[in-house]
Amino acid sequence: MSMRPAALVTPVLISGCVILMIGFAIRGAFGVFQIPIAEEFGWPRAEFSLAIAIQNLAWGIGQPFFGAIAEKIGDRKAIVAGVLLYASGLILSAFATTPGAMQALEVLVGFGIAGAGFGVVLAVVGRASSAENRSMSLAIATAAGSAGQVFGPPLAEYLLRFMAWQSVFIVFAVTMLCTLLALPFIKSPAAASRGDLQASMGTVLKGAFRDPSYTFIFLGFFSCGYQLGFLTAHFPAFVTEMCGPILPGSVLHGMGITTTSALGAIAISVIGLANIVGTLTAGWAGKHFPKKYLLSGIYTGRTLICVWFILLPMTPFTVLVFSAVMGSLWLATVPLTSGLVAHLYGVRYMGTLYGIVFLSHQIGAFLGVWLGGRLYDAYGSYTLVWWIGIGIGAFSALIHLPIRESRGPVALAA
């Protein structure tokens, strides 16, 4: 009697995609609010940048904890907590009138993303997938986050034409709460004794911390966070202020994109759209080629496209080309990095182990967002922030090469 192959598309994968899509649509739109909030309150660019940076850092700090919560008391409970924190942070942020209040409340949003974002959801998807489908399942879930990024920023920019940014935050909070409707399809793992869980997790964590490959993965993910954090938070404003005009009669003008602010929002969407293709391609490639070499190639590609973009005069054409190429490399690192963690250390505590690696990503995101605002206020330019990102991107391209990918989780028993 022949065994039927395991299904790739499952209710767990579909529900995980819905949660990630909506969550990342909202998160990806935060850069659109840079100028409206600064203009309303007269804040320097660094103030709201710091709020987004703190959000990213809180996300990173919360990720391993939410991963452990999911593995100990259930995935659904971790996701519910994340969604409630996310929505609460958005609602309360709508009433913030000082930089300190906004920055403090973004901690709630960051923790919310940690509970309802990649760390928990990818671990659920990874555990629910067969070994042969895992790389592609992780890629599909990651691509769903990118799909949210496609419509999140333009939706925010559109809503800002008719309502204040505070109202948009509340609309987004209600939308986030709707993701709870997908929870019945998330299946939590069977319960285990507390002692067994703690002992097993401790063994796996000690083995990973002693392994140089885990350190290389941790360090390499830093530049991904730096680049994504900086671009998500500052690219719309950067394009709005620095891009050449959209000429009457051009293709963009004919499509109704007549201002550089609209182009900035569309650029984030183009990144998200291209990333759907890039992430799915990375998921397929991760099944057939060594993940460490694919990751090194992605970081090399990012470095080269950033050098090209920053050295040329910015025009609508270069913005769209950069967005398409960078988008194809945007979150392609996520299924490969999470898949590499699962390959080396198993899937039982993937949420915790990937969460720790993801902390490096979010420390990078914090610095990318914060330095973007701080250096812009100091020099009136984002140029230095771009070159820092180029340097650490080249570092990540190199640091993945020594990873020992040929062996698997059994090595931790040594």
C-alpha positions in Angstrom: 0.0 0.0 0.0 1.6 3.3 -1.1 1.9 6.3 1.1 0.3 9.5 -0.2 2.6 12.5 -0.1 2.0 15.0 2.7 -0.1 18.0 1.7 1.7 21.3 1.3 -1.4 23.6 1.8 -3.0 22.9 5.1 -5.5 24.8 7.4 -2.5 25.7 9.7 -0.6 27.2 6.8 -3.6 29.2 5.5 -4.5 30.6 8.9 -0.9 31.4 9.6 -0.7 33.3 6.3 -3.8 35.3 7.2 -2.4 36.4 10.5 1.0 37.3 9.0 -0.6 39.1 6.1 -2.7 41.5 8.2 0.0 42.0 10.9 2.6 42.9 8.3 0.3 45.1 6.3 0.0 47.3 9.4 3.6 47.2 10.4 4.8 47.9 6.9 2.7 51.1 6.8 4.4 52.9 9.7 6.9 54.7 7.5 3.9 56.4 5.8 3.1 58.2 9.1 6.6 59.8 9.4 5.8 63.1 7.8 2.1 63.5 9.0 3.0 63.0 12.6 6.1 65.2 12.5 4.2 68.0 10.8 1.3 67.8 13.3 3.4 68.0 16.4 6.5 69.7 15.0 8.7 66.8 16.1 12.2 66.3 14.6 12.4 63.2 12.4 14.3 61.3 15.1 11.4 61.3 17.5 9.0 59.1 15.5 11.9 57.2 14.1 12.9 56.3 17.7 9.3 55.2 18.4 9.5 52.8 15.4 13.0 51.7 16.5 11.7 50.9 20.0 8.9 48.9 18.4 11.4 46.9 16.5 13.6 46.3 19.5 10.6 45.3 21.7 9.6 42.9 18.9 13.1 41.3 19.0 13.2 41.1 22.8 9.7 39.6 23.0 10.2 37.1 20.2 12.1 34.3 22.2 9.8 34.8 25.1 6.7 34.4 23.0 8.3 31.4 21.3 8.9 29.8 24.7 5.3 30.6 25.8 3.9 29.0 22.6 6.0 25.9 23.2 5.1 25.6 26.8 1.4 26.6 27.1 0.2 26.6 23.4 0.5 28.5 20.2 -3.0 29.9 20.3 -2.5 31.6 23.7 0.7 33.2 22.5 -1.0 34.5 19.3 -4.1 35.8 21.2 -1.8 37.7 23.6 0.2 39.1 20.7 -3.0 40.3 18.8 -4.4 41.9 21.9 -1.1 43.7 22.7 -0.8 44.8 19.0 -4.3 46.3 18.9 -4.0 47.9 22.3 -0.7 49.6 21.3 -2.2 51.0 18.1 -5.3 52.4 19.9 -3.3 54.0 22.7 -0.7 55.3 20.2 -3.6 57.2 18.5 -3.9 59.3 21.6 -0.2 60.0 22.1 0.7 63.7 21.9 4.3 63.6 23.1 7.4 61.8 21.7 7.9 60.0 25.0 4.3 58.7 25.1 4.5 57.5 21.5 7.8 55.7 22.1 6.6 54.0 25.3 3.4 52.8 23.6 5.3 51.3 20.7 6.7 48.8 23.2 3.2 47.3 23.2 3.0 47.2 19.4 6.4 45.5 19.3 5.5 42.8 21.8 2.2 42.3 19.9 4.2 41.7 16.6 6.3 39.2 18.5 3.3 37.2 19.6 1.5 37.3 16.2 4.5 37.5 13.9 7.1 35.3 12.3 8.6 33.7 15.4 5.5 32.0 16.7 3.6 31.6 13.4 6.6 30.2 11.4 7.3 27.7 14.2 3.7 26.5 14.1 3.9 26.2 10.3 7.3 24.4 10.5 6.0 21.9 13.1 2.9 21.2 11.0 4.8 20.6 7.8 6.5 17.5 6.6 10.3 17.6 6.2 10.0 17.7 2.4 7.5 20.5 2.5 9.0 22.6 5.3 11.2 24.9 3.3 8.3 25.8 0.9 5.7 26.1 3.7 7.9 28.6 5.5 8.4 30.5 2.3 4.7 30.7 1.6 4.0 32.0 5.1 6.8 34.5 4.8 5.5 35.6 1.4 2.1 36.2 3.0 3.7 38.8 5.2 5.0 40.4 2.0 1.6 40.3 0.5 0.4 42.4 3.4 3.2 44.9 2.7 1.9 45.3 -0.8 -1.4 46.8 0.2 -0.6 48.2 3.7 1.3 51.3 2.9 -0.9 52.4 -0.1 -4.0 51.8 2.1 -2.5 54.0 4.8 -1.6 56.7 2.4 -5.1 56.5 0.9 -6.9 56.6 4.3 -4.8 59.7 5.3 -6.5 61.6 2.5 -9.8 61.2 4.3 -9.0 60.9 8.0 -6.4 61.8 10.6 -3.5 59.5 11.2 -5.1 58.7 14.7 -8.2 57.3 13.0 -6.1 55.2 10.7 -4.4 53.7 13.7 -7.8 52.7 15.2 -8.9 51.2 11.9 -5.8 49.2 11.8 -6.3 48.0 15.4 -9.8 46.7 14.6 -8.5 45.0 11.5 -5.8 43.3 13.6 -8.4 42.0 16.1 -10.1 40.3 13.1 -7.2 37.9 12.8 -8.5 36.1 15.9 -11.1 34.5 13.6 -8.2 32.4 12.1 -7.3 30.9 15.5 -9.5 27.8 15.4 -7.3 26.4 12.6 -4.1 26.8 14.6 -3.4 23.5 16.2 -1.3 23.6 19.3 1.2 20.7 20.1 0.3 18.1 22.7 1.1 19.1 26.2 4.1 17.7 28.0 5.2 17.7 31.6 6.8 20.9 32.7 10.0 19.2 33.9 10.5 17.4 30.6 9.9 20.5 28.6 12.4 22.5 30.7 15.1 19.8 30.5 14.7 19.3 26.8 14.7 23.0 26.0 17.8 23.5 28.2 19.7 20.7 26.4 18.8 22.1 23.0 19.7 25.7 24.0 23.0 24.7 25.5 23.9 22.8 22.4 23.0 25.7 20.1 24.9 28.3 22.2 28.0 26.1 22.1 27.8 25.8 18.3 29.7 28.4 16.3 27.2 28.0 13.4 24.4 29.3 15.6 26.6 32.3 16.4 27.2 32.9 12.7 23.5 32.7 12.0 22.8 35.2 14.8 25.4 37.7 13.6 24.4 37.4 10.0 20.7 38.2 10.6 21.7 41.6 12.1 22.2 43.3 8.7 18.8 42.0 7.4 17.1 43.8 10.3 19.1 46.9 9.8 18.3 47.2 6.1 14.6 46.3 6.4 14.1 48.5 9.5 15.7 51.5 7.8 13.8 51.1 4.5 10.4 50.4 6.0 10.6 53.4 8.3 12.4 55.9 6.1 12.1 55.0 2.5 8.7 56.7 1.9 10.0 59.9 3.4 13.3 59.6 1.6 11.6 59.2 -1.8 9.2 62.0 -1.0 11.9 64.5 -0.3 14.8 63.4 -2.6 13.2 61.9 -5.7 13.0 63.8 -9.0 9.5 64.9 -10.1 6.9 62.6 -11.7 6.5 64.2 -15.1 3.1 64.7 -16.7 2.6 62.2 -19.5 4.7 59.6 -17.8 3.4 56.1 -17.1 3.3 56.7 -13.4 1.4 60.0 -13.9 -1.1 58.2 -16.1 -1.6 55.6 -13.3 -2.6 58.4 -10.9 0.7 58.5 -9.1 1.4 62.2 -9.3 3.4 63.0 -6.1 6.6 61.6 -4.7 4.7 60.9 -1.4 2.5 58.5 -3.3 5.5 57.0 -5.1 7.1 56.4 -1.7 4.1 54.4 -0.5 4.0 52.5 -3.8 7.7 51.8 -3.6 7.1 49.8 -0.3 4.3 48.0 -2.1 6.6 47.1 -5.0 9.1 45.8 -2.5 6.4 43.6 -1.0 5.1 42.4 -4.4 8.6 41.5 -5.6 9.3 39.8 -2.3 6.4 37.3 -2.8 8.3 36.0 -5.9 11.7 36.2 -4.2 10.6 34.4 -1.0 8.8 31.6 -2.8 11.9 31.2 -5.0 14.1 31.1 -1.9 11.8 28.4 -0.4 12.2 26.3 -3.5 15.9 26.8 -3.7 16.3 26.0 0.0 15.1 22.5 -0.7 17.7 21.9 -3.4 20.8 24.0 -2.5 22.8 24.7 0.7 21.0 27.4 2.6 24.2 29.1 3.7 25.3 29.8 0.2 21.9 31.1 -0.8 21.9 33.5 2.2 25.4 34.7 1.3 24.2 35.3 -2.3 21.2 37.3 -1.1 23.3 39.6 1.1 25.7 40.1 -1.7 22.8 41.1 -4.0 21.5 43.5 -1.5 24.9 45.1 -1.1 25.3 45.6 -4.8 21.8 47.0 -5.5 22.2 49.5 -2.6 25.6 50.7 -4.0 24.0 51.2 -7.4 21.0 53.1 -6.0 22.9 55.5 -3.7 25.5 56.4 -6.4 22.9 57.4 -9.0 20.6 60.5 -9.1 17.2 59.4 -7.7 14.4 59.3 -10.3 11.1 57.5 -10.3 12.7 54.9 -12.5 15.6 54.2 -10.2 13.2 54.0 -7.2 11.1 51.4 -8.9 14.1 49.4 -10.1 15.6 49.4 -6.7 12.3 48.5 -5.1 11.8 45.5 -7.4 15.4 44.2 -7.0 15.6 44.8 -3.2 12.1 43.3 -2.9 13.1 40.1 -4.5 15.8 39.8 -1.8 13.7 41.4 1.0 12.4 38.5 3.2 14.0 35.7 1.2 16.3 35.4 4.1 13.5 34.4 6.5 12.6 30.9 5.2 16.2 30.1 4.7 17.3 31.3 8.1 14.4 29.7 9.9 14.8 26.6 7.8 18.5 26.5 8.7 17.7 26.7 12.4 15.1 23.9 12.0 17.6 21.7 10.1 20.5 22.2 12.6 18.5 22.0 15.9 15.1 20.4 15.1 11.6 21.8 15.1 10.5 21.1 18.7 12.0 24.4 20.1 12.3 26.2 16.8 10.2 29.1 18.1 12.6 29.8 20.9 15.8 29.2 18.9 14.6 31.2 15.9 13.3 33.9 18.3 16.8 34.3 19.8 18.3 34.6 16.3 15.5 37.1 15.4 16.6 39.3 18.3 19.8 40.0 16.4 17.6 41.0 13.4 15.6 43.4 15.5 18.6 44.9 17.2 19.7 45.7 13.6 16.2 47.0 12.8 16.4 49.3 15.9 19.7 50.8 14.8 18.6 51.2 11.2 15.4 53.0 12.1 17.0 55.1 14.9 20.2 56.0 13.1 18.1 56.9 10.1 16.2 59.6 12.1 19.2 60.7 14.2 21.6 61.1 11.3 19.0 62.8 9.1 18.4 65.4 11.8 22.2 65.9 12.2 23.2 66.1 8.5 19.9 66.6 6.6 20.7 63.4 4.6 20.3 59.6 4.8 23.6 59.0 2.9 25.7 57.8 5.8 22.9 55.4 7.0 22.9 53.8 3.5 26.7 53.3 3.5 26.6 51.7 7.0 23.9 49.3 5.7 26.1 48.5 2.7 29.1 47.6 5.0 27.2 45.3 7.3 25.4 43.7 4.3 28.9 42.7 3.0 29.8 41.4 6.4 26.6 39.2 6.5 27.5 37.8 3.0 30.8 36.6 4.5 29.7 35.4 7.9 27.3 32.7 6.6 30.1 30.9 4.7 31.6 29.0 7.7 28.3 27.6 8.9 28.4 23.8 9.1 25.2 23.0 7.3 26.1 19.4 6.3 25.2 17.9 9.7 21.8 17.9 11.4 20.2 18.1 14.9 21.7 14.8 16.1 25.0 16.8 16.6 23.5 18.5 19.6 23.5 15.2 21.5 27.2 15.2 21.6 
